[in-house]
Amino acid sequence: MYLHKTDLARNALASRARTLSPRERAVLLMADGKRSRRELLSLLQCDQAMIDSLVTAGYLRVAAHAQGGAVPVGAPVAPAELAWAAEASPRPAAPTPHSTDNFEGKRSLATTRMFLFDLCERLFARRHPEWAQTFRDALREARDRESMLAVSRRILAAVEEVAGAERADTLSERIAMLLPPDNG
């Protein structure tokens, strides 16, 4: 089975509003009708449930490679018609996708600090070097969860000013996934 983008997918990719996760967008970008579902699963290292949800939501359509076996253009496929059980290996059901990638690593202040340092370099080092240096210094001084949160709030305010509220919200969610839980 080969996956093709629908008009809904093309509109979602062209839109500035990010309603899909980066992994979902990657699946849509790679679904060009030339790659099978199995190839997409291995290339993108995503799960079967994500692709199934994109099909049922109408972002992707399934077509057979042989002539005449294709589903009509733009027609979403119902879950009962997802006849690829023989093609896929069994995998556990995935959690509902959110606006950021799933993070399965260890939550720690060190991980959070490194993410924030990287963020400073990528977003501020060239255009706002004085901000980048201020944030680097503040991150070096942040030793506990509260001080790390204070620095991250300042960085997110600067991100919102430079890149917009949506980008700041996405980064805020990622920071929340990286920070260790509050035990106090």
N, C-alpha and C positions, 0 to 999 in steps of 0.2 A: 504494500500500500504506500502511495506517495502522497505527501501533504502539500496543499496549495493554499496560499493566502486568499482570503475573501476580501471584498471591498471594505468590510468592517475592520479587518486587520490593517489594510492599507491606510485607512483613515486614522486608526489608533496610532500607527507608526508616524504618520505625518503630523499629528496633533502635538502641540506643545504641552498639553495636559498629560501627565504621566499617570494613566490609570492602571497600567500593567507593571509588573515587577521587571527588573532588568533581565532576568532569565526568561520570562515570558516573551519579552521583546526580542531577545536573541533567537528564540524558537521561531517567532514570526519572520524575522529577517532571513533565517536560514531555510525556511519552508518555501522552496522555489519550484516544487514539482519534480525536481531532478534527484532529490534525496529521499530515500525511504524513511519510514518512521524509525526503523531500527538504526539507520545511519545517524539520524538526528539525536536519538537517545545516546548513542556512543560519543558522537562529536561534542555535544553540549553537556554531557554528563548530567542530564536532567532525568526526572522520573516520568513514568508512564502516566501517572495521574495528572500531571501538569498538561501534557499534550492532550489527554482526554478532555480536560476541562476547557482547553482552548477550542477543541472541536465542538463540544456541546454548546459553548457560548457563541459559536458562529464565527470565530476568528479564522479557523482553518476548515478546509474541506478535504475529504479523503477521495483519492482517485486511484483506480487500478492502472498499472503501467500499460497494459494491453489496450488496444483501441476498443471503443465501445463499452468498456467497463467503468468509465468515469462517472462520478456523481455529477449532476448538473452544476455549472458554475454558480458559486454563491450559495448553494444549498447546504445548510448545516446538517450534520449527520446525527441522528439520535443515538443515545448510548447503546441501545440494543443493536444498532447497525455497525458498531465498532468491532468488526470481525477480524481482530488481529490477535486473538488469544494464542494462536499457534505460532505467531511471529515473535511474541515478546516473552521474556523470561519473567516468572512471577516476582513481584516486588511488593513490599508493604505499602499500604495507602499513605500518601503524602499529606502533611498538614496543609491547611488552607494557605495559599500563597499570600504574602503581604507585600508591601511596597518596597521592601529591601530583601536582599538575599538572606537565606537562613544562615545563622551562625551557629556552628556546632563546636567551637573551640572553648577553651577555658576562659572564664570571665576573670579579669584581673586589672589592677591599676596599671601594670606595666603594658599590657595589651592596649588599654585605653590611651595611655600616654603615647605609645608608638603610633597609633592611629591618628591622634591629634597632631603629632609632629609631622606626619606625612601629609595631613590635610593642610597644615600651614605651608609646607613646601609647595604643594600642588596649586593652592589657591592664592597665596599671598606673596611668595618669595619674589616673583618677577614684577608684578604690578604695584604691590604695596610692601616693599621690603621692611619699612619701619614697623608695620603691623606684625609681619612675620617674626621679626626680632623680639618684639614685645611679647608675643605669644610664646615663643621659644623660651624666653627667660621665665615667664610665668609657669610654664610646664615643668621646667627644671626645679622650680621651687615647690610645686604641688606635691605633697607627700601623703595626703590622705584623700578619702573619697570626697569630702566636702570641698576641699580646695581644688580637686580635679574637676568637680562639677562647676565650681565658680569660673574656672578658666574655660571650660567647655562652653558655658553660657556666653562668655565674652566672644569666643571664637564664632559661635553660631550667630550672634548678633552681627558680627562682621560679615559672615557668609550671607546672611539675609540681605544686608546692604549691598553686597557685591553681586550675588547670584540669585537672589530672590527667596521668598518665604518657602516655596516648595522644596527647593534644594536644602535649605536649612532644616526643614522638617524631616526630610529623608536622612540627613546626617544625624539629627537628634535621635531618631529611631536606632540607628546603627550604634551610636554611643551608648544608648540604654542597653543594648545587647552585650556590649563589651564590659561595662562597669560591673564590678562585683555587687551582689545584693546588699542592701542596707541592713545590717544586723543590729542596729541600735534602735 
